[in-house]
Amino acid sequence: MVIGTLADEVTRRAEAVGDRISGAFFEPVIRLGVTGLARAGKTVFITSLVANLMDRARMPQLVAQADGRIVAAYLQPQPDDTVPRFDYENHLAAITAAEPFWPESTRTVSELRLSLKVRSGGLLGGFGGPRTLHLDIVDYPGEWLLDLGLLEKSYAQWSADVLDWADRRAEARDFLAVAEAAAGQTTWEEPDARALADAYKAYLRAARDAGHADITPGRFLLPGEMEGSPALTFAPLRPEDAPARKGLWREMERRYEAYKDRVVKPFFRDHFARIDRQVVLVDALSAIHGGPPAVEELRRAMADILGAFRPGRNRFLSSLLMGKRVEKILFAATKADHLHHTQHGRLTAIMEALLRDAVDRASFAGADTAAMSIAALRATVEETVNHGGHPVDCVRGRLLTTGKQAALYPGELPEDPKRLLNPARSLAEGWLDADYNVMAFAPAPLRLKPGEGPPHIRLDRAAQFLIGDRL
């Protein structure tokens, strides 16, 4: 075990040195991680970003494009032969079809390489030919992200956190009954463990469908080849003062630790530790619509996820990253097209306040951070309607449920984010002075001119922040 660990560390150090040499003397590579919780829009973000980097007429805020220095952009085979390719072509076909539809969500890690030929800027720009920069985009399933926070939690801590939130939810009622019946068992059989785990998985599915953010362990809903393994057959139990050595509580603890060792750590080692730039997508509007507890769930979940950017607190992460830091992190509030543009600044301010703990952790690790409101694919248009003799700024789009056009006034976001965060931290039942609405819009049919990518909001600014310095 020790020899294997040392060999892994030597291999990682050699790979890191090789990557630096290749970037300095050959064709540089940027590995861009795209992460976020479920339904934050990762698949659409990657699809639209790639399409708009290939056809750049809608990218004026990308400085290299505005200067005319991007000569070409094209897809190439990805360098990692064991990682599935991001299905760009089918996803693009979905959002550009005559009757467009949202592509399916991510179910595994995937990757795509986009290569850009760029002329150098400045006085030396005319003395050499264009150079090639490779952008390797790595997509992570949203359900796996919160697992990164498990590395710093014992089984007892994780169980306490999960059960504290479960006690507040109707979706957990059946699971809590099974967990109470299993408490204190000193003898057990495998069907007992499986029944407990199955009840917990059913609760997680219901919680995800209800829009809750804290879905851990993430692999329980996307098990893949590990379906039915002991590492995916456990559940939280309430603390016991002196659990029996061969009792059910100890067995659940053992399987929880095996999950961290066999699932979470390899994911971190093989994918996350190689990231240079990171996008964290957040569906803040749906959380606001869900009420104060949903906003507090989101705040805590994102703080847990982004603890990964402060590896000094965890010896495993410190040894794995070997001083490497993610250079830039973008926190993007998605679905900005659900708001009139006059409220985008307020959404960004709420985003910054919501993720203050997480941003502080990332900044502590030396990363350059930014927050903005974006829509990777604009599905609405803005209009002002008369309501009771007063103009109201709305957005209009095609409803996902009926396909009919409808105008939405989602409510006016507060100028001071504390008006949302203070009730959220106190877990108030609802907002005292406002209601916030969210509609599910289908993508709008597109009529793209030659050279145009899909319409968006601030995707060019996001690209400038993430890769503009390397172009």
Long-range contacts (C-beta under 8 A, 24 or more apart in sequence): 8-269, 9-319, 9-322, 12-269, 12-273, 12-320, 12-322, 13-322, 16-322, 16-324, 27-131, 27-132, 27-133, 27-134, 28-133, 28-134, 28-470, 29-133, 29-134, 29-135, 29-136, 30-133, 30-134, 30-135, 30-136, 30-276, 30-277, 30-467, 30-470, 31-136, 31-138, 31-274, 31-275, 31-276, 31-277, 32-135, 32-136, 32-137, 32-138, 32-275, 32-276, 32-277, 32-278, 32-279, 32-466, 32-467, 33-138, 33-140, 33-271, 33-272, 33-275, 33-277, 33-278, 33-279, 33-326, 34-137, 34-138, 34-139, 34-140, 34-279, 34-281, 35-140, 35-142, 35-145, 35-278, 35-279, 35-280, 35-281, 35-305, 36-142, 36-145, 36-279, 36-280, 36-281, 36-282, 36-283, 36-334, 37-142, 37-145, 37-146, 37-213, 37-281, 37-282, 37-283, 37-298, 37-301, 37-302, 38-105, 38-142, 38-143, 38-208, 38-215, 39-105, 39-142, 39-283, 39-286, 40-142, 40-281, 40-282, 40-283, 40-334, 41-281, 41-283, 41-334, 41-335, 41-376, 42-105, 42-106, 42-139, 42-140, 42-142, 42-281, 43-91, 43-103, 43-104, 43-105, 43-106, 43-139, 44-91, 44-95, 44-102, 44-103, 44-376, 44-377, 45-279, 45-281, 45-332, 45-334, 45-376, 46-86, 46-88, 46-91, 46-112, 46-137, 46-139, 47-88, 47-91, 47-92, 47-95, 47-103, 47-376, 47-377, 48-95, 48-376, 48-377, 48-453, 48-454, 48-456, 48-459, 49-137, 49-376, 49-459, 49-462, 49-463, 50-75, 50-88, 50-112, 50-114, 50-137, 51-92, 51-453, 51-454, 52-453, 52-454, 52-456, 52-459, 52-460, 52-463, 53-114, 53-116, 53-135, 53-453, 53-463, 54-114, 54-453, 55-448, 55-450, 55-451, 55-452, 55-453, 56-451, 56-453, 57-449, 57-451, 57-452, 57-453, 58-452, 58-453, 58-454, 58-455, 58-456, 58-459, 58-460, 59-453, 59-459, 59-460, 59-463, 60-460, 61-458, 61-460, 61-461, 61-463, 61-464, 62-460, 62-463, 62-464, 62-468, 62-471, 63-464, 63-468, 63-471, 64-118, 64-121, 64-468, 64-471, 65-460, 67-121, 69-118, 69-119, 69-120, 69-121, 69-125, 69-471, 70-116, 70-117, 70-118, 70-471, 71-117, 71-118, 71-119, 71-130, 72-116, 72-117, 73-114, 73-115, 73-116, 73-117, 74-114, 74-115, 75-112, 75-113, 75-114, 75-115, 76-113, 76-114, 76-115, 76-134, 77-113, 78-111, 78-112, 78-113, 78-136, 79-113, 79-136, 80-111, 83-109, 83-110, 83-111, 83-138, 84-108, 84-109, 84-110, 84-111, 85-110, 85-111, 85-112, 86-110, 86-111, 86-112, 86-137, 86-139, 88-112, 95-377, 95-443, 95-446, 95-454, 96-446, 96-448, 96-454, 98-445, 99-445, 100-442, 100-443, 100-444, 100-445, 100-446, 101-442, 101-443, 102-400, 102-442, 102-443, 105-141, 105-142, 106-139, 106-140, 106-141, 106-142, 107-141, 107-222, 108-141, 108-222, 108-224, 109-138, 109-139, 109-140, 109-141, 109-267, 109-271, 110-138, 110-139, 111-136, 111-137, 111-138, 111-139, 112-136, 112-137, 112-139, 113-137, 116-471, 118-471, 133-467, 133-470, 133-471, 135-467, 138-271, 138-275, 140-271, 140-272, 141-218, 141-222, 142-218, 143-208, 143-215, 143-218, 143-219, 143-221, 143-222, 144-218, 144-219, 144-222, 144-267, 145-218, 145-305, 146-213, 146-214, 146-215, 146-216, 146-218, 146-301, 146-304, 146-305, 147-216, 147-217, 147-218, 147-219, 147-263, 147-264, 147-267, 148-264, 148-268, 148-272, 148-304, 148-305, 148-307, 148-308, 149-216, 149-304, 149-305, 149-307, 149-308, 150-216, 150-217, 150-259, 150-260, 150-264, 151-260, 151-264, 151-265, 151-268, 151-314, 151-316, 151-317, 152-307, 152-313, 152-314, 155-252, 155-253, 155-256, 155-257, 156-239, 156-253, 158-216, 158-236, 158-256, 159-236, 159-237, 159-238, 159-239, 160-238, 160-239, 161-214, 162-214, 162-216, 162-236, 163-236, 163-238, 165-212, 165-214, 165-297, 166-203, 166-236, 168-293, 168-427, 169-207, 169-210, 169-212, 171-203, 171-206, 171-207, 171-210, 171-212, 172-203, 172-207, 174-199, 174-202, 174-203, 175-199, 175-200, 175-202, 175-203, 175-235, 179-235, 179-236, 179-237, 179-238, 182-237, 182-248, 183-237, 183-238, 183-240, 184-240, 184-247, 184-249, 185-247, 185-248, 185-249, 186-244, 186-246, 186-247, 186-248, 187-246, 187-247, 188-247, 188-248, 188-251, 192-248, 193-230, 193-233, 193-234, 193-248, 193-251, 193-252, 193-255, 194-233, 196-234, 196-235, 196-248, 196-252, 197-232, 197-233, 197-234, 197-235, 199-235, 200-235, 200-236, 211-286, 211-287, 211-290, 211-294, 212-294, 212-297, 213-287, 213-294, 213-297, 213-298, 213-301, 214-297, 214-300, 214-301, 217-259, 217-263, 219-259, 219-263, 226-263, 230-255, 230-258, 231-255, 231-258, 231-259, 231-262, 231-263, 232-259, 232-263, 234-259, 265-316, 268-308, 268-316, 268-317, 268-320, 269-320, 272-308, 273-320, 273-321, 273-324, 275-326, 276-326, 276-327, 277-326, 277-327, 277-328, 277-329, 277-330, 277-466, 277-467, 278-309, 278-326, 278-328, 278-329, 278-330, 278-367, 279-329, 279-330, 279-332, 279-462, 279-466, 280-305, 280-306, 280-329, 280-330, 280-331, 280-332, 280-358, 281-332, 281-334, 282-331, 282-332, 282-333, 282-334, 282-351, 282-354, 282-355, 283-333, 283-334, 283-335, 284-333, 284-334, 284-347, 284-350, 284-351, 284-354, 285-333, 285-335, 285-338, 285-339, 285-347, 285-410, 285-436, 285-438, 286-335, 286-438, 288-350, 288-413, 288-420, 288-436, 289-436, 289-437, 289-438, 291-428, 291-429, 291-430, 291-431, 292-420, 292-423, 292-424, 292-426, 292-427, 292-428, 292-429, 292-430, 292-431, 293-424, 293-427, 293-429, 295-354, 295-420, 295-421, 295-424, 296-424, 296-425, 296-427, 298-354, 299-354, 299-355, 299-357, 299-421, 299-424, 302-354, 302-355, 302-358, 303-355, 303-357, 303-358, 303-361, 305-358, 306-355, 306-358, 306-359, 306-361, 306-362, 307-361, 309-361, 309-362, 309-365, 309-367, 310-361, 310-362, 310-364, 310-365, 311-365, 312-365, 325-365, 325-366, 325-367, 326-362, 326-365, 326-367, 327-367, 327-368, 328-367, 328-368, 328-369, 328-370, 328-465, 328-466, 329-362, 329-367, 329-368, 329-369, 329-370, 330-369, 330-370, 330-371, 330-372, 330-462, 330-465, 330-466, 331-355, 331-358, 331-359, 331-369, 331-370, 331-371, 331-372, 332-371, 332-372, 332-373, 332-374, 332-462, 333-371, 333-372, 333-373, 333-374, 334-374, 334-375, 334-376, 335-375, 336-373, 336-374, 336-375, 336-457, 336-458, 337-375, 337-378, 337-379, 337-380, 337-395, 337-397, 337-441, 337-457, 338-375, 338-380, 338-395, 338-408, 338-410, 338-438, 338-439, 338-441, 339-373, 339-395, 339-410, 339-413, 340-382, 340-393, 340-394, 340-395, 341-382, 342-393, 343-393, 343-412, 343-413, 344-373, 344-457, 345-373, 346-413, 346-414, 346-415, 347-373, 347-413, 348-372, 348-373, 349-415, 349-417, 350-413, 350-414, 350-417, 350-420, 352-417, 353-417, 353-418, 353-420, 353-421, 354-417, 354-420, 354-421, 370-465, 372-458, 372-461, 372-462, 372-465, 373-457, 373-458, 374-456, 374-457, 374-458, 374-459, 374-461, 374-462, 375-456, 375-457, 375-458, 375-459, 376-456, 376-459, 377-443, 377-454, 377-455, 377-456, 378-444, 378-454, 378-455, 378-456, 378-457, 379-441, 379-442, 379-443, 379-444, 380-408, 380-441, 380-444, 383-407, 385-409, 397-439, 397-441, 397-442, 397-444, 398-441, 398-442, 398-443, 398-444, 399-439, 399-440, 399-441, 399-442, 400-439, 400-440, 400-441, 400-442, 401-440, 403-442, 406-439, 408-437, 408-439, 409-437, 410-436, 410-437, 410-438, 410-439, 411-435, 411-436, 411-437
